[in-house]
Amino acid sequence: MTGLVYLIPIALFLGALGLAGFLWSIRSGQYDDMDGAAERILHDDEP
């Protein structure tokens, strides 16, 4: 039972850290162009 005293705050902290990282990635524009990279690899670069 004493292990839960340590594990629950650690789990909550890691969950909040993951949520903060996800929200940061949304705000920085990581998910703005989902199809661009998939289509860009199919086209040849022009010299």
C-alpha positions in Angstrom: 0.0 0.0 0.0 2.8 2.4 0.6 4.0 1.9 -2.9 0.8 3.5 -4.2 1.8 6.7 -2.3 4.7 7.0 -4.7 3.3 5.5 -7.8 0.1 7.5 -8.1 1.8 11.0 -8.1 4.5 9.7 -10.5 1.8 8.4 -12.9 -0.1 11.7 -12.6 3.0 13.7 -13.3 4.0 11.6 -16.3 0.4 11.9 -17.7 0.5 15.7 -17.3 3.9 15.8 -18.9 2.6 13.8 -21.9 -0.5 16.0 -22.2 1.7 19.1 -22.1 3.9 17.7 -24.8 0.9 16.9 -27.0 -0.6 20.4 -26.5 2.7 22.0 -27.3 3.0 20.0 -30.5 -0.5 21.2 -31.5 0.3 24.8 -30.8 3.6 24.6 -32.7 1.9 23.4 -35.9 3.1 19.8 -36.0 -0.3 18.6 -37.2 -1.2 21.3 -39.7 -0.3 19.5 -42.9 -0.9 15.8 -42.6 -1.1 15.0 -46.3 1.8 17.2 -47.5 4.7 14.9 -46.5 2.9 11.8 -47.8 2.4 13.4 -51.2 5.8 15.1 -51.3 7.6 11.8 -51.3 5.8 10.6 -54.4 6.9 13.6 -56.6 10.3 13.8 -58.1 12.5 16.8 -57.3 13.1 19.0 -60.3 16.8 19.7 -61.0 
